[in-house]
């Protein structure tokens, strides 16, 4: 998991980690109910998601929303 960027009472915001977050993020971006509200309306390939994780970011970044507790869960970005 990536380092915590901001810690709250119920969740932490941390950087995305390909090793732990890739599959989930790829499933989410290809879920029609989630994609309905995004600018990207077409499904993306695994390669495209890998390129997203690998790209250099200078002006923006994506954080994982992770619940606190004994078994933290990545519940969104």
N, C-alpha and C positions, 0 to 999 in steps of 0.2 A: 504494500500500500504506500501511497505517496505521503509526504509530510502534511501536517495539518496547517491550513492557511488561516482559519478562523474557527474558534471554538465557542459553541453556544450551550444553552442548558440541555437541549434535547438532541442536537445534531452538531457534527463537525463539518466544515468545508475543507476539503483537501484536494491536492492535485490528483489528476487521473494517473493511474498506473496500468500500463498495457497488460502486465502479467495477471492482474486481478480484475480489471474492469473491461477489457476489450470485448469479450463475448457478450456480456450484458449490454454494453453500449450498442453493439452491432444489432442485437435483437431489438432493442428499443427503437433505434433509428429505422428499422424495417417493420415496425408494428404500425399498421394503418391507422389505428386510433391515436397514436402519438404523432405520426407524420402528418396527420390532417392539420395540425396547428403549426407546422413548420414551413419555412420557405421552400425546403426541399420536399417535393411531393412524390418523387420516384424512389423505389427501393435502391439501395446501394450494395455493391459487392463487398466481399470480405477485403479485397485489395484496396478499394476506395476507403474503407474504414481504417485499414492499416496506414494509408497515406495521411488520413486525418490525424491519427495518433502520432505520426512521425513528423508532421510539419512544424517548422519553426514558427513560433508566435512572438511577435514583438508588441503588438498593440492590444491583444486580447488573450484570454485563456479560459479554459473550461475547468470548473471545479466539481468534484464529486460531493454529493450530499450523503453523509453517512450517519446513521443513528448511533447514539451512545449506548453503552451497556456492555454486558459480558460478550455478546455476539453482535458486533456492529454490522449493520447491513447498508449496502450502497443502494439508496432508494431513488436517486435521480442525479441530474447534472445541473 
